[in-house]
Amino acid sequence: MPDINSPKIEGYIETRLEEGAANATINRELSALKRMLNIGARQTPPKVDRVPYIPMLQENNTRKGFFEHSDFIALRNALPSYLKGFTTFGYRTGWQFSEIGGLTWIQVDLNNEIVRMEVWKTKNDDTRTVYLDEELQEVFQKQWECRGLGKKVLPYVFPNEIGTGKISNFRGMRRTYSTSQSV
């Protein structure tokens, strides 16, 4: 096994930066290296005698490109009807795509106007409760009314276009979004 040491790792970092790799990309590569070395060190007999210090780069991964409300309205108006409630809920709550896609009716209490994401379903292990305002109440009421219109009743609040499962992605949308569309 070649000698992997801190100077070689620092040289690798410099090379990757010169190649234009993002700090986050380099950090993922370094994390994989660190994991590989740690696994090798835990083997019997050890395949790696020592794990060198591996510095991580600072990442600036703040989100950019949030919609102004008028842009969101134009986008929503351009979407097919089955995506409008999904995107409205996402815009209003900031929940992740997979959380919204996996939202089931068991998590919704229309009588008390709340939606709950239990601790085991969240990224940061926090239970989240959303109190439905008038707009979201309308979204959920419409979804509830459309629930039995398909071939079978699904547990998902936001089923896919053909009603066979949850929404898994937005790729392949045929309509185009333009902020110049009327609101």
Backbone hydrogen bonds, N-H to C=O, Kabsch-Sander energy under -0.5 kcal/mol:
donor,donor_aa,acceptor,acceptor_aa,energy
5,N,3,D,-0.6
9,I,5,N,-2.2
10,E,6,S,-2.7
11,G,7,P,-2.1
12,Y,8,K,-2.1
13,I,9,I,-2.4
14,E,10,E,-2.3
15,T,11,G,-2.4
16,R,12,Y,-2.6
17,L,13,I,-2.4
18,E,14,E,-2.3
19,E,15,T,-1.7
20,G,17,L,-1.3
21,A,16,R,-2.4
26,I,22,A,-2.4
27,N,23,N,-2.7
28,R,24,A,-2.0
29,E,25,T,-2.1
30,L,26,I,-2.8
31,S,27,N,-2.4
32,A,28,R,-2.0
33,L,29,E,-2.1
34,K,30,L,-2.8
35,R,31,S,-2.5
36,M,32,A,-2.5
37,L,33,L,-2.6
38,N,34,K,-2.5
39,I,35,R,-2.4
40,G,36,M,-2.3
41,A,37,L,-2.1
42,R,38,N,-1.1
43,Q,40,G,-0.8
47,K,40,G,-2.7
48,V,40,G,-0.9
61,N,59,E,-0.6
72,F,68,E,-2.3
73,I,69,H,-2.5
74,A,70,S,-2.1
75,L,71,D,-2.4
76,R,72,F,-3.1
77,N,73,I,-2.4
78,A,74,A,-1.2
78,A,75,L,-0.7
79,L,75,L,-0.8
79,L,76,R,-1.0
83,L,80,P,-1.8
84,K,80,P,-0.7
84,K,81,S,-0.8
85,G,81,S,-0.7
87,T,83,L,-2.7
88,T,84,K,-2.2
89,F,85,G,-2.6
90,G,86,F,-2.1
91,Y,87,T,-2.8
92,R,88,T,-2.4
93,T,89,F,-2.0
94,G,90,G,-2.6
100,I,96,Q,-2.2
101,G,97,F,-2.9
102,G,98,S,-1.8
103,L,100,I,-1.3
105,W,155,P,-2.4
107,Q,104,T,-1.6
108,V,105,W,-1.3
109,D,114,I,-3.0
110,L,108,V,-0.5
113,E,109,D,-0.7
114,I,109,D,-2.1
115,V,130,V,-2.2
116,R,107,Q,-2.6
117,M,128,R,-3.3
118,E,116,R,-0.6
121,K,118,E,-2.0
122,T,119,V,-1.1
125,D,122,T,-0.6
128,R,117,M,-2.4
130,V,115,V,-3.2
131,Y,129,T,-0.5
132,L,113,E,-2.8
132,L,130,V,-0.6
137,Q,133,D,-2.6
138,E,134,E,-2.1
139,V,135,E,-2.0
140,F,136,L,-2.6
141,Q,137,Q,-2.5
142,K,138,E,-2.5
143,Q,139,V,-2.3
144,W,140,F,-2.3
145,E,141,Q,-2.3
146,C,142,K,-2.0
147,R,143,Q,-0.7
147,R,144,W,-0.8
149,L,146,C,-1.7
150,G,147,R,-0.5
154,L,152,K,-0.5
157,V,103,L,-2.6
158,F,103,L,-0.5
160,N,165,G,-3.0
163,G,160,N,-1.5
167,I,158,F,-1.1
173,M,170,F,-1.1
181,Q,178,S,-1.4
